[in-house]
Amino acid sequence: MDFLGIDDVLDFAIAKEQEAHDLYAQVAEMVRRPGLRQTFQELAEMELGHRRRLEAIKARGVQAFGSGAVGDLGLTDLLVDVTPSPEMTYQEALLFAMKAEQRAHDLYIGLAKAVSDPELRETFKSLAREELKHKLFFETEYDDVVLEGN
């Protein structure tokens, strides 16, 4: 996917954070265990926090790329190929979330490598670490709930 500038990159990342929020809010409504529902609600709020963080960076008007065009960051390779739906099973939601968090991590690592602004680079690295923490949560839940039951 080609971007014309940092605003395009930030718009893409902001949209992905909103999608993650929407998915986790939806899953929170689907799960039956109250503690797990609260966890998904908290994850949804964290994704909104990521979105707000990116929106604040965009509002500042950061000039993050070096000279020349941004080119292809390979972001289409990072798009999740499953569309969440209310009919998803809990197992499907966990698998989707694991893939989404891994791809979000990869997205932020790629963006960190592509920008020249040190503050923005660190922001993207920080977001990448947070996405890995989310992925670990989902992997642990999958192991405890899905694999343990088989």
C-alpha positions as CSV (number, residue, x, y, z in Angstrom):
1,M,0.0,0.0,0.0
2,D,1.4,3.3,-1.0
3,F,1.1,6.4,1.2
4,L,1.5,9.9,0.1
5,G,2.7,11.1,3.6
6,I,2.5,10.6,7.3
7,D,-1.1,11.7,7.4
8,D,-2.0,8.7,5.2
9,V,0.0,6.4,7.4
10,L,-1.6,7.8,10.6
11,D,-5.1,7.6,9.1
12,F,-4.5,3.9,8.3
13,A,-3.2,3.2,11.8
14,I,-6.1,5.1,13.4
15,A,-8.6,3.1,11.4
16,K,-7.0,-0.1,12.4
17,E,-7.2,0.9,16.1
18,Q,-10.8,1.7,15.7
19,E,-11.5,-1.7,14.1
20,A,-9.7,-3.4,17.0
21,H,-11.8,-1.4,19.5
22,D,-15.0,-2.4,17.7
23,L,-14.0,-6.1,17.6
24,Y,-13.1,-6.2,21.3
25,A,-16.3,-4.4,22.3
26,Q,-18.3,-6.8,20.2
27,V,-16.5,-9.8,21.8
28,A,-17.1,-8.4,25.2
29,E,-20.8,-8.6,24.5
30,M,-20.5,-12.2,23.3
31,V,-18.6,-13.8,26.2
32,R,-20.4,-15.2,29.1
33,R,-17.7,-15.1,31.8
34,P,-17.9,-11.7,33.6
35,G,-14.2,-11.5,34.2
36,L,-13.4,-12.1,30.6
37,R,-16.1,-9.6,29.5
38,Q,-14.4,-7.0,31.6
39,T,-11.0,-7.9,30.1
40,F,-12.3,-7.5,26.5
41,Q,-13.9,-4.2,27.5
42,E,-10.6,-3.0,28.9
43,L,-8.8,-4.1,25.7
44,A,-11.3,-2.2,23.7
45,E,-10.6,0.9,25.8
46,M,-6.8,0.4,25.3
47,E,-7.3,0.4,21.6
48,L,-9.2,3.7,21.8
49,G,-6.3,5.0,23.8
50,H,-4.0,4.0,20.9
51,R,-6.3,5.7,18.5
52,R,-6.3,8.9,20.5
53,R,-2.5,8.8,20.8
54,L,-2.2,8.6,17.0
55,E,-4.8,11.3,16.5
56,A,-2.8,13.6,18.8
57,I,0.4,13.0,16.8
58,K,-1.5,13.7,13.5
59,A,-2.9,16.9,15.0
60,R,0.6,18.1,15.7
61,G,1.5,17.8,12.0
62,V,4.6,15.7,12.4
63,Q,6.9,15.5,9.4
64,A,8.1,12.0,9.9
65,F,9.5,10.7,6.7
66,G,12.8,11.4,5.2
67,S,13.3,12.6,1.7
68,G,11.4,11.0,-1.1
69,A,8.2,9.1,-1.3
70,V,7.1,6.7,1.4
71,G,6.5,3.9,-1.1
72,D,5.2,0.5,-0.3
73,L,5.4,-0.5,3.3
74,G,3.8,-3.8,2.7
75,L,0.8,-3.0,4.8
76,T,-1.7,-4.9,2.7
77,D,0.3,-8.0,3.8
78,L,-0.7,-7.2,7.4
79,L,-4.4,-6.9,6.9
80,V,-6.5,-9.5,8.7
81,D,-8.3,-11.7,6.2
82,V,-11.3,-12.6,8.4
83,T,-14.2,-10.2,9.0
84,P,-15.5,-10.3,12.5
85,S,-19.2,-10.9,12.9
86,P,-21.7,-11.4,15.7
87,E,-21.9,-15.1,14.6
88,M,-18.3,-15.7,15.5
89,T,-17.6,-18.4,18.0
90,Y,-15.5,-17.6,21.0
91,Q,-12.7,-19.7,19.5
92,E,-12.9,-17.8,16.2
93,A,-12.9,-14.5,18.0
94,L,-9.7,-15.5,19.9
95,L,-8.0,-16.7,16.7
96,F,-9.0,-13.5,14.9
97,A,-7.7,-11.4,17.8
98,M,-4.4,-13.2,18.0
99,K,-3.9,-12.6,14.2
100,A,-5.0,-9.0,14.5
101,E,-2.7,-8.3,17.4
102,Q,0.3,-9.9,15.6
103,R,-0.4,-7.9,12.5
104,A,-0.9,-4.7,14.5
105,H,2.5,-5.4,16.0
106,D,4.1,-6.0,12.6
107,L,2.4,-2.8,11.3
108,Y,3.9,-0.7,14.1
109,I,7.4,-2.2,13.7
110,G,7.2,-1.4,10.0
111,L,6.1,2.1,10.6
112,A,8.8,2.6,13.2
113,K,11.4,1.7,10.6
114,A,9.8,4.0,8.0
115,V,9.7,7.2,10.0
116,S,12.5,9.6,10.7
117,D,11.0,11.5,13.6
118,P,12.5,10.0,16.8
119,E,9.4,10.6,19.0
120,L,7.1,9.0,16.4
121,R,9.5,6.1,16.0
122,E,9.4,5.5,19.8
123,T,5.6,5.8,19.8
124,F,5.3,3.2,17.1
125,K,7.7,0.9,19.0
126,S,5.7,1.4,22.2
127,L,2.4,0.6,20.4
128,A,4.1,-2.6,18.9
129,R,5.0,-3.8,22.4
130,E,1.5,-3.1,23.7
131,E,0.0,-5.1,20.8
132,L,2.3,-8.1,21.6
133,K,1.0,-8.0,25.2
134,H,-2.6,-8.2,23.9
135,K,-1.6,-11.1,21.6
136,L,-0.1,-12.9,24.6
137,F,-3.4,-12.5,26.5
138,F,-5.3,-14.0,23.7
139,E,-2.9,-16.9,23.3
140,T,-3.1,-17.6,27.0
141,E,-6.8,-17.5,26.9
142,Y,-6.9,-19.8,23.9
143,D,-4.6,-22.2,25.6
144,D,-6.6,-22.2,28.8
145,V,-10.1,-22.3,27.3
146,V,-9.9,-23.9,23.9
147,L,-6.9,-26.2,24.0
148,E,-7.5,-27.3,27.6
149,G,-11.0,-28.4,26.7
150,N,-9.8,-30.7,24.0
